Amino acid sequence: AIIIAYMPWCVHCKTMVDTVTKLKSNGRCVFTINCQLQPKFTKLFRIDGFPTILYRKATNSTESLTNITDLQKYNGPRSLEALTTLLETGDPSQIGGAFMCPAISWQLFPCCIM
């Protein structure tokens, strides 16, 4: 799964709408969070640019999304192909880099769909 943190006024976020729509229509697990409505989310993840893409690194675990403890920020390409690869592999080394983010309980933040 990937989580896309966005601001409704952000031009870069608006350009990702088609990509997000295509990912979702292909059955991919993509959540979007409106950071204007969720300022605590923005602070906890130290998000200072939009859109910010968070992903769960590849594991053999069957944890649900509400139990994520290993989210990372994704800094690679934002194309449909790159994000599809990230969703399939959970490994950005095949398409780009990432760095660790602090863990959080997703039950605190309802997702706002773009």
C-alpha positions in Angstrom: 0.0 0.0 0.0 1.0 3.6 -0.5 -0.2 6.7 1.2 -0.2 10.0 -0.6 -0.2 13.1 1.7 -1.5 16.1 -0.3 -2.8 19.7 0.0 -5.9 20.6 -2.2 -4.3 23.8 -3.4 -1.0 22.1 -4.4 -0.4 22.2 -8.2 2.0 19.1 -8.0 -0.7 17.2 -6.1 -3.3 18.0 -8.7 -1.0 16.6 -11.4 -1.0 13.3 -9.6 -4.8 12.9 -9.6 -4.8 10.9 -12.9 -2.0 8.6 -11.7 -3.8 8.0 -8.4 -7.1 7.3 -10.3 -5.4 4.8 -12.6 -3.7 3.0 -9.7 -7.0 2.7 -7.8 -8.9 1.6 -11.0 -6.3 -1.2 -11.4 -7.1 -2.4 -7.9 -4.0 -1.0 -6.2 -4.1 -0.1 -2.5 -3.7 3.7 -2.5 -4.8 5.9 0.3 -4.8 9.7 0.1 -4.7 12.1 3.1 -5.7 15.7 2.9 -3.1 17.3 5.1 -5.1 20.5 5.3 -7.7 18.5 7.2 -5.1 16.4 9.1 -2.4 18.8 10.4 -1.3 16.3 13.1 -0.4 13.8 10.3 1.7 16.5 8.7 3.6 17.2 11.9 4.2 13.6 12.9 5.7 12.7 9.6 7.5 16.0 9.3 6.0 16.6 5.9 7.2 19.8 4.4 6.5 19.2 0.7 3.6 18.0 -1.3 2.7 15.5 -2.4 4.5 13.2 0.0 4.3 9.5 -0.8 4.7 7.0 2.1 5.0 3.3 1.5 5.3 0.1 3.5 8.5 -1.6 2.9 8.3 -5.2 1.6 7.9 -7.8 4.3 6.6 -11.4 4.5 4.2 -10.2 7.2 0.4 -10.2 6.8 -0.1 -7.1 9.0 -3.1 -5.0 8.2 -2.6 -1.3 7.2 -3.7 -0.2 10.7 -0.7 -1.9 12.2 2.0 -0.4 10.1 5.2 0.4 12.0 7.6 0.7 9.1 6.4 3.4 6.8 9.0 5.2 4.7 9.0 8.3 2.6 9.4 7.6 -1.1 11.6 10.0 -3.1 11.6 8.3 -6.5 9.8 9.0 -9.7 6.1 9.6 -9.5 5.1 8.0 -12.8 2.4 5.4 -13.0 5.0 2.8 -13.9 7.2 3.7 -10.9 4.4 3.7 -8.4 3.1 0.4 -9.8 6.5 -1.1 -9.3 6.7 0.3 -5.7 3.2 -1.2 -5.0 4.2 -4.6 -6.4 7.6 -4.9 -4.8 7.6 -2.6 -1.8 11.2 -2.0 -2.7 12.2 1.4 -4.1 15.8 0.3 -4.8 14.4 -1.0 -8.1 13.2 2.6 -9.0 14.6 5.1 -6.5 15.5 5.8 -2.9 13.6 6.3 0.4 14.3 7.1 4.0 12.7 6.0 7.3 9.8 7.8 8.9 8.5 7.5 12.4 5.8 4.9 13.1 2.2 5.9 13.7 -1.1 4.4 14.4 -3.3 4.8 11.4 -6.4 4.6 13.4 -5.9 8.2 14.5 -6.2 9.5 11.0 -9.2 8.8 8.7 -8.2 8.9 5.1 -9.6 11.6 2.9 -9.9 10.4 -0.7 -8.7 12.7 -3.4 
